[in-house]
Amino acid sequence: MTGGRAGAVDDLASLLLAVGRHGDTDLVARAEQALVGAKPRLWLVLNGAGRRGLWNVSAWAGGAARRVATDHPGPLELLLAACHPDGFVREAAVAALSELDDVIVLPALALRAADWVPEVRDRARRACRRHLDRAPTEAVTFLAPVALALRARQAGGWLAAALEGLLRDGPPAALTAALAAEDWRTRRVAHAIGLDTGRLGIDQLVRAATTDTDLPIRIMCAEAAIRVARATGDRDVPRRLLTSGTAAVRAEAVRALAAVGEVAPAAEALADRSALVRATAQAVVRGAGTDPATRYRVLLAEQQPPDPSVIAGLGETGTSSDADLLRPWLAHPSSRGRAEAVRALRRRGHTSPQLLLPLLADPVGSVTRQVTLSLLHQSDTLDERSLRPLLGQPHPPHVRVAAYRLLRAHGPWTRISVDLHLVNDPGHAIAADARTDLADWLRHDAATAYSVPRGPRADELSALLAEAEPILGPEQTRLLRFHLGLPT
């Protein structure tokens, strides 16, 4: 679809309308099933399209009220009519949808329960309340995703609050359905209510903490599981959480085990991939009277090549004298190992350009970024002539960007020279950035440049400005010459 997002939604509405009016029974059923399983986002964009008046397909828009009232349209047409820009059409559609005993109507009723027209909103809310009372589990499954996605809107809080009340005080099956819902908002609310009411068992908490796809749910349940474990003296729960794929959960498990005197898990976690878990483990090990750097040095000697997390850990806990142990791993076979070695050396105060500049052209961007961070504070000491070739086309984009950042920080005249060279090469990937940077220099830095370029540098900038004038325009060129002290 070439019309962008709005055009794609318009096409989808047209397609659904055509299926609803002219499709065979099987096609209509498949379209309805797709809508039942759709994420809230689809319902919201369809609703938004209705508010923008996209329903100008065929003659349906003008005759929608008549069709809803007299022609007994099918569910697909009614769902589209419920998103019509005319409030009378939406109200008629909601009335018709309320008579259908089909879960497909529930997301549309959830939309209209937050309608901006009171008559539409009240009718939809009465229908939602009937579904909540009559079939609470079904209502939670199909009302909650859209209702919770709308809760921040002006009229969106009513249905979300009603659903929360159902989960809190209604039948247990409703909470069970919400805990297993595909929609993350529904699961998040259900877990929060289950925790608040004490209706989640320890196994449920551990399972959610280790397997749920929603990070806040994993953290919420891990913290609750560990609180229960501490209260009951259960050490098995935090041990099970050590295998979680979530760093915050593993860190909490390490901390909980340390609180009952188990330091061994912290010693194992010193080499965790996550900096959060490593920091937690390092604090525990120190509290037990051991310097974590000692363990990192041993691991660095034992592992060939060492795990990148071991390199990172020694950088976090070691001393300046550990640079000799870290330096060889600038040639680590993995890019993460090289990046961690650069970072570790920077933490320990070793950022020699002679040591790090060869890695600026590393084929992996994460390494180059670490090198750039290490060299930026001393960019004015770098050899401009060695950096300029890295701007060239043979080098990958991340290397060109790194060289550009260092040259910009080298000094004002180098910065302007590099910008003008790039502006004069319109095909260069950074040419637009360079032009923006020249404008930024004029806007923010030119007035405080209390010196001007001299000698060969002045001649170079004057020639570059003459070449760039057709691109920059006469006014910007004149301003640059003025602030650079060059003849106009």
Salt bridges, closest charged atoms under 4 A:
ASP26 OD2 - ARG30 NE 3.24
ASP71 OD2 - ARG66 NH1 3.03
ASP71 OD2 - ARG67 NH1 3.45
GLU77 OE2 - ARG67 NH2 2.76
GLU91 OE2 - ARG123 NE 3.79
ASP101 OD1 - ARG134 NH2 3.71
ASP115 OD2 - ARG90 NE 2.78
ASP115 OD2 - ARG112 NE 2.56
ASP133 OD1 - ARG129 NH1 3.59
GLU164 OE2 - ARG151 NH2 2.87
GLU182 OE2 - LYS39 NZ 3.83
ASP183 OD1 - ARG185 NH1 3.86
ASP196 OD2 - ARG168 NH1 2.69
ASP203 OD1 - ARG240 NH1 3.48
ASP212 OD1 - ARG187 NH2 2.96
ASP214 OD1 - ARG188 NH2 2.76
GLU252 OE1 - ARG255 NH1 2.86
GLU262 OE2 - ARG235 NH1 3.33
GLU262 OE2 - ARG239 NH2 2.52
ASP272 OD1 - ARG250 NH2 2.75
GLU316 OE2 - ARG278 NH2 2.61
ASP322 OD1 - ARG297 NE 2.76
ASP324 OD1 - ARG327 NH1 2.80
GLU340 OE1 - ARG343 NE 3.13
ASP362 OD2 - ARG338 NE 2.76
ASP383 OD1 - ARG385 NE 3.47
GLU384 OE2 - ARG388 NH2 2.78
GLU384 OE1 - ARG457 NH2 2.85
ASP437 OD1 - ARG408 NH2 3.06
ASP437 OD1 - ARG415 NH2 2.85
ASP440 OD1 - ARG443 NH1 2.90
ASP445 OD2 - ARG415 NH1 3.02
GLU460 OE2 - HIS421 NE2 3.43
GLU460 OE1 - ARG457 NH1 2.92
GLU475 OE2 - ARG478 NH2 2.81
